[in-house]
Amino acid sequence: MGGRCFWSCIWTIGLFLVLGCGESPSGESTAVAADTPAAGGAANAALVKLSKYDKAQYCDVAVGADGVLHVVFTERADYGKPAYLYYRTSADGGATWSEAKNLSDDESGNDAGYARVIFDGAGRLYAVWKYIPQGALLDGPGGEANGRIVYRALVGGAWSKRVEIGDKKLPSFSWFVATDAGGAVHLVWSQVARDVTAVSYFHYTHANLIREAVLDGAALGASKDLIAPKPLATPADEAAARAAGKPIPYEDTVPKRDGLINLRGYVDKDGAVKFVAEEQEMTSAPPDQRHGKLLVLWDGQKLSRVYEYEMYKTYNIFNNPPRLLVDAKGKTHLIRAPEEGKAEVASVRDYTLEDGELGDKVDAVAVKTGKGTLLNWQAHQLPGGKMAITAAMSEKGGYSPDDVEMYLTTSDGDGVWTPPVSLTNNAARKNGSYKETVGGAGAGTVNSYSPRFAAVAMGKDGKPVVVMVNSEDTIIGLTSVGTTASGRAVVSTGTGRVDAPAVFFVKM
């Protein structure tokens, strides 16, 4: 069968994937190299690879006043090894980059999870992340897994030691960072309350203490409680109450499951922290008290309900938590994706928040038809009240689509979003190859690309700067030809899949 496209389809994950082969004179099909910059996409965008091992998960970018790019990303050297936080920098607009520096290796064996990099008004750079148990599946940017939040500060060209946030004996969960009008960096996080010592297992639903700290270089600045639960009754309290003939109710002696997850917010012009968060759904309460997960708003003084999700239909929102942003006029915007089946097409929406209520909505980015799927998205606060949304979307939809592109749209905060542009053009990068060996046997590969996560900052020239995780997904097929004892010809096939998520700088 030499000189012809032998392989018409392979079996993978319960689906037939149809392949097309364009042959070179040697009989081997032509292919585009995996790290070739994307053709087309957004305004001559190209992808510059930053990864070390092609096993990345999260990334972030910040731009200094001098225009220097600073990128952090989490990546593991191999499966079974911890994920570390790496740092790289570029002084020439992303053309060349420094060697990757490991910021998180503390020999604990824990993974470095979702991370942020941010400047304060004094020009000091902070890398903030949370250590989580190695291989923890339920974490994401929203912070469901328990862990330790730490940061390092880059001051005078040198990184400080790791500074731990919160109580070392009690786990932290969800967190975010934001700058105030004076340029100070505020870190807001949820943790288990200090008096919860009798519980051996902690879940985010126990994290009902919300705290705020100001980062001051290598020193942790002022900290305070934003939301504090009622202290639990101590054994001494219980004994005194019994002696007085007024026993303390049991529910006042055990930790309450009223913690918050998916904290996302900002610091307003007066220095007040505002954020949205999520409360757990109540399915075992009395019928009149049951509800789905709640999206709640902290307005600087109190919590109020903004939205109730349908029970059992929110899935893992912690991978793409709703985001609270503020525009140049001080108006608050809630960015979220509607639940599956609640919108005509999959989309990311911008809602104005008016007196704690959801106002008019705008589809900032959406697929073209009802078949399309939104796989991943993030909202980003930019300087001057500008905003950005990145969204990984497929027009084909379905399980494991092969046409996923990363789109970017921006807004100056007036409710008008720019037409989304593709940062990847992965469809043009998809390629395959097949090589026949002896006796009609052969081996082939199909490479496709799927973006997973992105981060946006504003460049010195006022244009967006983007880093993303874009995975090269390779399906490998082997075909062998043989003959049975009766002389009947048989063909056997085998397939495997290798995913290589790598971090890329998007050069506009």
C-alpha positions in Angstrom: 0.0 0.0 0.0 3.0 2.3 -0.3 2.4 5.7 -1.9 -1.2 5.9 -0.6 -2.9 7.2 2.5 -3.3 3.9 4.3 -4.9 5.1 7.5 -8.4 6.5 7.1 -9.5 6.5 10.7 -8.4 5.5 14.2 -10.4 4.6 17.2 -10.0 7.0 20.2 -12.0 7.5 23.3 -15.0 5.9 21.8 -15.0 8.1 18.7 -13.7 7.7 15.1 -11.4 10.5 14.1 -11.2 11.0 10.4 -7.7 11.9 9.1 -6.5 13.4 5.9 -3.0 12.8 4.6 -1.1 15.1 2.3 2.0 13.3 1.2 5.5 14.4 0.5 7.6 12.7 -2.3 9.1 10.4 0.3 5.6 8.9 1.1 5.5 10.6 4.6 2.8 13.2 5.0 3.8 16.8 5.7 3.3 18.3 9.1 3.7 21.6 10.9 6.1 21.7 13.8 4.4 21.8 17.2 6.1 25.1 18.2 5.5 26.9 14.9 3.9 30.3 15.7 0.2 30.5 14.9 -0.7 31.8 11.5 -3.3 34.5 11.5 -5.2 34.9 14.7 -5.2 38.3 16.3 -3.3 41.0 14.4 -0.2 39.0 13.4 -0.2 37.2 16.8 2.5 34.6 17.3 3.0 32.1 20.2 6.4 32.2 22.0 6.9 29.2 24.1 8.0 29.7 27.7 7.5 26.3 29.3 10.3 24.0 30.5 8.5 20.6 30.5 5.1 21.0 28.7 3.2 20.0 31.8 1.8 23.5 32.7 -1.4 24.5 34.4 -1.6 28.2 35.3 0.2 31.4 34.3 0.1 35.1 34.9 1.8 38.3 33.6 2.6 41.8 34.9 4.3 44.7 33.2 6.6 47.1 35.0 6.7 50.8 34.6 9.7 50.3 32.4 7.8 48.0 30.1 9.6 44.8 31.2 7.4 41.7 31.1 7.2 39.4 34.1 5.6 36.0 33.8 5.0 33.2 36.3 3.6 29.8 35.5 3.1 26.5 37.3 4.5 23.3 35.8 5.7 19.9 36.9 8.8 18.2 35.5 7.0 14.9 35.2 3.9 13.2 36.4 4.2 12.2 40.0 6.5 15.2 40.7 5.4 18.4 42.4 4.2 21.4 40.4 6.5 24.4 40.9 6.1 28.1 40.2 8.5 29.4 37.6 9.4 33.0 36.8 10.7 34.4 33.5 11.2 38.0 32.4 11.7 39.8 29.1 13.1 43.3 28.5 12.6 43.4 24.7 8.8 42.9 24.4 8.9 39.1 24.5 11.5 38.5 21.8 14.0 36.9 24.4 13.4 35.7 27.9 15.5 35.0 31.0 16.0 31.4 32.2 13.1 30.0 34.2 13.7 30.5 38.0 11.9 28.2 40.4 10.3 30.3 43.1 8.4 27.7 45.1 10.7 24.7 45.7 10.5 24.4 49.5 11.1 20.6 49.5 7.6 20.0 51.0 6.5 17.9 48.1 3.3 20.1 47.7 2.1 21.5 44.5 2.2 25.2 43.7 -1.4 26.0 42.6 -3.0 29.0 41.0 -0.7 32.0 41.2 -0.6 35.7 40.5 2.1 38.3 39.9 1.4 41.9 40.7 3.2 45.3 41.1 2.6 47.7 43.9 2.9 51.5 43.5 6.5 51.5 44.7 7.5 49.2 41.8 7.9 46.1 44.0 6.8 42.9 42.3 4.9 40.2 44.2 4.4 36.5 43.2 1.6 35.0 45.2 0.5 31.4 45.2 -1.0 28.6 47.4 0.6 25.3 48.2 -1.8 22.4 47.9 -1.5 18.7 48.3 0.3 17.1 45.3 -2.1 16.0 42.7 -5.1 17.7 44.3 -7.8 17.7 41.6 -10.4 20.0 43.2 -8.8 23.4 43.5 -8.6 25.8 40.5 -8.4 29.6 40.7 -11.4 29.6 43.1 -9.4 27.7 45.7 -11.4 24.6 46.8 -8.4 22.6 48.1 -6.9 23.4 51.5 -3.4 24.8 51.6 -1.0 27.5 52.6 -0.9 30.9 50.8 2.6 32.4 50.4 4.3 35.2 48.5 7.7 36.4 47.5 8.7 40.0 46.7 11.1 41.1 44.1 12.9 44.2 45.6 16.1 45.7 44.2 16.5 42.8 41.7 16.4 40.1 44.4 13.6 37.8 45.5 12.7 37.7 49.2 12.2 34.6 51.2 8.7 33.1 51.2 6.3 34.9 53.4 3.4 32.8 54.7 -0.1 34.2 55.0 -2.6 33.3 57.8 -2.2 30.7 60.5 0.3 27.9 59.8 -1.8 25.5 61.8 -5.1 26.1 59.9 -5.6 25.8 56.2 -6.5 28.6 53.8 -8.7 28.2 50.7 -9.9 30.9 48.3 -8.0 34.2 47.7 -7.3 37.2 45.4 -5.0 40.2 45.2 -5.8 43.7 44.1 -4.2 47.2 44.3 -5.9 50.2 46.0 -5.8 53.8 44.7 -2.5 54.4 46.4 -0.9 51.4 44.8 -0.8 49.1 47.9 -1.4 45.4 47.2 -4.2 43.8 49.2 -4.5 40.1 49.7 -7.9 38.8 50.7 -8.4 35.1 51.6 -10.7 32.7 53.3 -9.5 30.3 56.1 -10.7 28.1 58.9 -11.3 30.1 62.0 -8.6 30.1 64.7 -10.7 28.4 67.3 -11.6 25.4 65.1 -9.2 22.8 66.6 -11.3 19.8 67.2 -12.0 19.0 63.5 -9.4 16.8 61.8 -10.7 17.3 58.3 -11.3 20.7 56.8 -13.3 21.6 53.7 -13.8 25.0 52.1 -17.2 25.1 53.7 -15.5 25.5 57.1 -13.5 28.5 55.8 -15.8 31.2 57.2 -13.1 33.6 58.4 -12.3 36.2 55.6 -9.2 38.2 56.2 -7.3 41.0 54.4 -3.6 41.8 54.5 -1.5 44.6 52.9 1.8 43.4 51.4 4.8 45.5 52.2 7.8 44.1 50.4 9.2 41.2 52.3 7.2 42.2 55.4 3.6 41.4 55.8 1.8 44.7 56.5 -1.4 45.3 58.4 -4.0 42.5 58.6 -7.6 42.5 59.7 -10.7 40.4 59.7 -13.4 41.3 57.1 -15.9 38.6 58.1 -15.4 36.7 61.3 -17.7 33.9 62.6 -19.0 33.8 66.1 -16.4 32.1 68.3 -17.1 28.5 69.3 -18.0 27.7 72.8 -15.0 26.2 74.7 -15.2 23.3 77.1 -14.9 25.8 79.9 -17.8 27.7 78.5 -19.9 24.5 78.2 -19.1 23.5 81.8 -20.0 27.0 83.2 -23.3 26.9 81.2 -24.2 23.5 82.5 -23.4 24.6 86.0 -25.7 27.6 85.5 -28.5 25.3 84.2 -28.3 26.8 80.7 -26.6 24.3 78.5 -25.1 25.7 75.3 -26.8 24.4 72.1 -24.8 21.8 70.3 -24.7 23.8 67.1 -22.7 26.5 69.0 -20.0 24.1 69.9 -19.1 22.7 66.4 -17.7 24.5 63.3 -20.4 25.8 61.0 -20.3 24.9 57.3 -20.8 28.4 56.1 -17.5 29.1 54.4 -16.9 31.0 51.2 -15.2 30.0 48.0 -14.4 31.7 44.7 -13.5 35.1 46.2 -12.9 37.6 43.5 -13.0 41.4 43.9 -11.2 44.8 44.1 -10.4 47.6 46.4 -12.5 50.8 45.8 -11.3 54.4 45.8 -11.9 54.7 49.5 -9.9 51.6 50.3 -12.8 49.3 51.0 -12.6 45.7 49.8 -15.5 44.5 47.7 -15.9 41.0 46.3 -18.2 38.2 45.2 -18.0 34.7 46.5 -19.9 31.5 46.6 -21.7 29.7 49.4 -22.4 26.0 49.4 -25.8 24.7 48.3 -28.2 23.4 51.1 -29.8 20.1 50.1 -30.3 18.5 53.5 -31.8 21.4 55.3 -35.6 21.7 56.0 -37.5 22.0 52.7 -38.2 25.7 53.2 -34.4 26.4 53.7 -32.9 24.4 50.8 -31.3 26.2 48.0 -28.6 25.8 45.3 -25.2 27.4 45.6 -25.4 31.1 46.2 -23.5 33.9 44.6 -23.0 36.5 47.3 -21.7 40.1 47.4 -19.5 41.7 50.1 -20.1 45.4 49.7 -17.5 46.4 52.3 -19.9 46.0 55.2 -22.3 43.1 54.7 -23.0 40.0 52.6 -26.0 39.9 50.4 -27.4 37.3 48.0 -26.9 38.2 44.3 -27.9 35.0 42.5 -29.0 31.4 43.3 -27.8 28.6 41.1 -30.0 25.6 40.4 -29.3 22.7 42.7 -26.8 20.1 41.4 -26.1 22.1 38.2 -23.1 24.3 39.1 -20.4 21.7 38.7 -16.8 23.0 39.2 -17.3 26.8 39.2 -14.0 27.1 41.0 -12.2 26.5 37.7 -13.9 29.7 36.2 -15.2 31.7 39.2 -17.3 34.8 38.6 -15.3 38.0 38.8 -16.1 41.4 40.3 -14.5 44.3 38.3 -14.7 48.1 38.4 -14.7 50.5 35.5 -13.2 54.0 35.2 -16.4 55.6 36.5 -16.4 53.4 39.6 -19.3 51.3 38.4 -19.2 47.6 39.5 -19.4 44.8 36.9 -20.0 41.1 37.6 -18.6 38.8 34.9 -19.9 35.3 34.8 -21.0 32.5 32.5 -24.7 31.4 32.7 -25.3 27.8 33.6 -25.5 25.3 30.8 -28.9 25.4 29.2 -29.9 28.8 30.5 -28.7 30.8 27.5 -29.3 30.6 23.8 -25.6 30.1 23.2 -22.7 29.6 25.5 -21.3 32.9 26.5 -19.4 35.0 29.1 -21.7 37.9 30.3 -21.1 41.3 31.8 -23.7 42.4 34.3 -23.8 45.8 35.9 -24.4 45.6 39.7 -26.8 48.2 40.9 -27.7 48.4 44.7 -26.5 44.8 45.0 -28.8 43.5 42.2 -27.8 42.2 38.8 -28.6 44.8 36.2 -28.6 44.6 32.4 -26.4 41.9 30.8 -24.2 42.0 27.8 -22.7 39.0 26.1 -19.1 40.0 26.0 -18.1 36.9 24.1 -20.2 34.0 22.8 -20.2 31.1 20.4 -22.0 31.5 17.1 -24.6 28.7 17.5 -26.3 26.6 20.1 -23.9 23.7 19.4 -20.9 25.6 20.5 -19.2 25.2 23.9 -17.4 27.4 26.4 -14.6 25.4 27.9 -12.7 27.9 30.0 -12.7 31.6 30.6 -11.2 34.3 32.8 -11.9 38.0 33.4 -9.1 40.5 34.0 -9.0 43.9 35.7 -6.7 46.3 33.7 -5.5 49.8 34.8 -7.7 52.8 34.3 -11.0 50.9 34.7 -10.4 48.8 31.6 -11.4 45.1 31.5 -10.6 42.0 29.5 -12.1 38.6 29.0 -10.3 35.5 27.6 -12.4 32.5 26.6 -11.6 29.1 25.2 -14.5 28.2 22.9 -15.5 25.6 20.4 -18.0 26.0 17.7 -18.4 22.3 17.2 -19.1 21.5 20.8 -19.5 18.0 22.1 -17.1 15.9 24.0 -13.4 16.8 23.5 -13.8 19.1 20.5 -10.8 19.6 18.3 -11.6 23.2 17.2 -11.0 25.1 20.5 -9.6 28.6 20.1 -8.7 31.2 22.8 -10.5 34.6 22.2 -9.8 38.0 23.7 -12.2 40.9 24.1 -11.6 44.1 26.0 -13.8 47.0 27.3 -13.1 50.4 28.6 -15.9 49.9 31.1 -18.8 51.6 29.2 -20.5 48.3 28.5 -19.2 48.0 24.9 -16.9 45.1 24.3 -14.6 44.8 21.3 -15.3 42.0 18.8 -13.5 38.9 20.1 -10.3 38.0 18.3 -8.6 34.6 18.2 -5.2 34.5 19.9 -4.4 30.9 18.7 -5.8 30.0 15.3 -5.3 26.4 16.4 -7.4 25.1 13.5 -4.6 26.1 11.1 -2.0 24.5 13.3 -3.7 21.1 13.4 -1.6 18.5 11.5 -1.1 14.8 11.0 1.5 12.4 9.6 1.6 8.8 8.6 4.5 6.6 7.7 4.2 3.1 6.3 6.7 0.5 7.4 7.3 -3.1 6.3 4.4 -5.2 5.0 1.7 -2.5 5.1 2.1 -1.8 8.8 2.5 1.8 9.8 2.4 4.5 12.4 0.8 7.9 12.4 0.0 10.9 14.6 -2.6 13.6 14.7 -1.7 16.9 16.5 -4.4 19.3 17.6 -4.3 22.2 20.1 -6.6 23.3 22.9 -6.1 26.4 25.1 -6.8 26.0 28.8 -6.0 29.1 30.7 -4.9 32.7 30.0 -3.9 35.9 31.8 -3.9 39.5 30.5 -2.0 42.7 31.5 -1.6 46.1 29.9 1.6 46.8 28.1 3.5 50.0 28.3 2.1 50.9 24.9 -1.5 50.5 26.1 -2.0 47.2 24.3 -3.0 43.9 26.0 -0.2 41.5 26.9 -1.3 37.9 27.1 0.2 34.6 28.3 -1.7 31.3 28.0 -1.6 27.6 28.5 -2.2 26.0 25.1 -2.0 22.2 25.0 -0.7 20.1 22.1 -2.8 17.0 22.1 -1.2 14.1 20.1 -3.1 11.0 19.2 -0.7 8.2 18.2 -1.9 5.2 16.1 -0.1 2.0 15.2 -1.3 -0.4 12.5 -0.1 -3.9 11.9 -1.0 -6.4 9.2 -0.9 -10.1 9.6 -2.4 -13.4 8.3 -4.3 -16.0 10.3 -3.6 -19.8 10.2 -6.4 -20.1 7.6 -4.7 -17.5 5.4 -7.1 -14.7 6.1 -5.5 -11.2 6.2 -6.2 -9.2 9.4 -5.4 -5.7 10.5 -5.0 -4.6 14.1 -4.8 -1.0 15.4 -3.8 0.5 18.7 -4.0 4.1 19.8 -2.7 6.3 22.6 -2.9 10.0 23.5 -0.4 12.4 24.9 -1.3 15.9 26.1 1.4 18.5 26.4 0.1 21.7 28.0 2.7 24.5 27.5 2.8 28.2 28.4 3.0 30.7 25.6 3.5 34.4 25.4 1.2 35.9 22.8 3.2 38.3 20.7 0.7 40.8 19.2 
